[in-house]
Amino acid sequence: MCADNFSEERSLILRLIEGDEDAFCELYATYKNRLIYFAMRFLKSREYAEDVFQDAFTVVWQSRRFSIRLRIMV
């Protein structure tokens, strides 16, 4: 992974933790095809793979508040 990509990804994640919806949308769009393809290799169904991807990103969005609390505690 290129250092610039890592830095950009880290920035997006930090913005996501702060509740930035644009950062979430950018991460979603960046990883959607790769993660659906990855899930399809195991599930053998695009529909199921899309469901798993959607569920995973729902958890990411919902858990951002937990990440904020962890940052405050540290």
C-alpha positions as CSV (number, residue, x, y, z in Angstrom):
1,M,0.0,0.0,0.0
2,C,1.3,3.4,-1.0
3,A,2.0,5.8,1.9
4,D,-0.2,8.4,0.3
5,N,-3.1,6.0,0.1
6,F,-2.6,4.9,3.7
7,S,-2.5,8.6,4.9
8,E,-5.7,9.3,2.9
9,E,-7.4,6.3,4.2
10,R,-6.5,7.1,7.8
11,S,-7.8,10.6,7.3
12,L,-11.1,9.3,6.0
13,I,-11.4,6.9,9.0
14,L,-10.7,9.8,11.5
15,R,-13.3,11.9,9.8
16,L,-15.8,9.0,9.9
17,I,-15.2,8.6,13.6
18,E,-16.1,12.3,14.0
19,G,-19.4,11.6,12.2
20,D,-18.5,12.9,8.7
21,E,-21.1,11.3,6.3
22,D,-19.0,12.3,3.3
23,A,-16.1,10.3,4.6
24,F,-18.4,7.3,5.2
25,C,-19.7,7.6,1.6
26,E,-16.2,7.8,0.2
27,L,-15.1,4.7,2.1
28,Y,-18.3,2.9,1.1
29,A,-17.7,3.7,-2.6
30,T,-14.0,2.8,-2.4
31,Y,-14.5,-0.6,-0.9
32,K,-17.9,-1.7,-2.2
33,N,-16.8,-3.6,-5.3
34,R,-13.7,-5.2,-3.7
35,L,-15.6,-6.4,-0.6
36,I,-18.6,-7.7,-2.5
37,Y,-16.3,-9.6,-4.8
38,F,-14.4,-11.0,-1.7
39,A,-17.7,-12.1,-0.1
40,M,-18.9,-13.6,-3.4
41,R,-16.0,-16.0,-3.4
42,F,-17.3,-17.5,-0.2
43,L,-21.0,-17.1,-0.5
44,K,-21.4,-17.9,-4.2
45,S,-24.2,-15.4,-4.5
46,R,-24.0,-11.7,-5.4
47,E,-27.2,-11.0,-3.6
48,Y,-25.9,-12.5,-0.3
49,A,-22.5,-10.8,-0.8
50,E,-24.3,-7.4,-1.2
51,D,-26.3,-8.0,1.9
52,V,-23.2,-8.9,3.9
53,F,-21.4,-5.8,2.6
54,Q,-24.4,-3.6,3.5
55,D,-24.7,-5.1,7.0
56,A,-20.9,-4.6,7.6
57,F,-21.1,-0.9,6.6
58,T,-24.2,-0.4,8.7
59,V,-22.1,-1.7,11.7
60,V,-19.2,0.6,10.7
61,W,-21.5,3.6,10.7
62,Q,-23.3,2.7,13.9
63,S,-20.0,1.9,15.8
64,R,-18.4,5.3,14.9
65,R,-19.9,6.7,18.2
66,F,-18.1,4.0,20.2
67,S,-14.8,5.0,18.5
68,I,-15.4,8.6,19.6
69,R,-15.8,7.5,23.2
70,L,-12.6,5.4,23.1
71,R,-10.7,8.4,21.7
72,I,-12.0,10.6,24.6
73,M,-11.0,8.0,27.2
74,V,-7.5,7.7,25.9
